[in-house]
Amino acid sequence: MLVVATGIASLIGAGIFIAVLQSEWMTGGFSSIARFMFGKPVWAIIAATSPLAAALLVGYGYMQRAIRGRAARRAGAADAETRP
């Protein structure tokens, strides 16, 4: 089943690749995006670093959740030790 799914995904991916490679209808749109990005370097930098910023933000959220969970476990363990 994995081989069949991989084959189907490969065919679809190759089809998309060939469609983008051979298509001229996207040239105007991509050219205007490129002119905008090269005209405003700040937007190009933001577009390039946004995946990194999103990954750092998600990692920070998971870190905070782990710290809170560890503190709660320590508080629970301290309460268990003080009870008779």
C-alpha positions in Angstrom: 0.0 0.0 0.0 2.9 2.4 0.8 4.5 1.7 -2.6 1.2 2.4 -4.4 0.7 5.7 -2.4 4.3 6.7 -3.1 3.9 6.0 -6.8 0.7 8.1 -7.0 2.3 11.0 -5.1 5.3 10.8 -7.4 3.2 11.0 -10.5 1.2 13.9 -9.1 4.4 15.7 -8.0 6.0 15.1 -11.4 2.9 16.4 -13.2 2.9 19.6 -11.1 6.6 20.1 -11.7 6.3 19.7 -15.5 3.2 22.0 -15.5 5.1 24.7 -13.7 8.3 24.2 -15.8 6.4 24.4 -19.1 3.9 27.0 -18.3 4.3 30.6 -19.6 1.0 31.9 -18.2 2.6 32.3 -14.7 5.6 34.3 -15.9 3.8 37.7 -15.6 2.5 37.0 -12.1 5.9 35.8 -10.8 7.7 38.7 -12.5 5.4 41.2 -10.7 6.0 39.4 -7.4 9.8 39.4 -8.0 9.7 43.2 -8.9 7.8 43.9 -5.7 10.2 41.8 -3.5 13.3 43.3 -5.0 11.8 46.8 -4.7 11.1 46.3 -1.1 13.9 44.2 0.5 12.2 44.3 3.9 9.3 42.2 2.5 11.8 39.8 1.0 13.5 39.4 4.4 10.2 38.9 6.2 9.1 36.3 3.6 12.4 34.4 3.9 12.4 34.4 7.8 8.8 33.9 8.5 9.0 30.0 8.6 11.9 30.3 11.0 10.0 32.8 13.2 6.9 30.5 13.2 9.0 27.5 14.2 10.7 29.5 17.0 7.3 30.7 18.2 5.9 27.1 18.3 9.0 25.8 20.1 8.7 28.6 22.7 5.1 27.6 23.3 6.1 23.9 23.8 8.9 25.0 26.1 6.6 27.0 28.3 4.1 24.1 28.5 6.9 21.8 29.5 8.1 24.2 32.2 4.6 24.5 33.6 4.1 20.8 33.6 7.4 20.2 35.3 6.6 22.8 38.0 3.1 21.1 38.5 4.7 17.7 38.9 7.3 19.1 41.4 4.5 20.8 43.4 2.5 17.5 43.4 5.5 15.6 44.6 6.2 18.1 47.3 2.6 17.9 48.5 2.8 14.1 48.5 5.9 14.2 50.7 4.4 16.6 53.3 1.2 14.7 53.7 1.2 12.2 56.6 
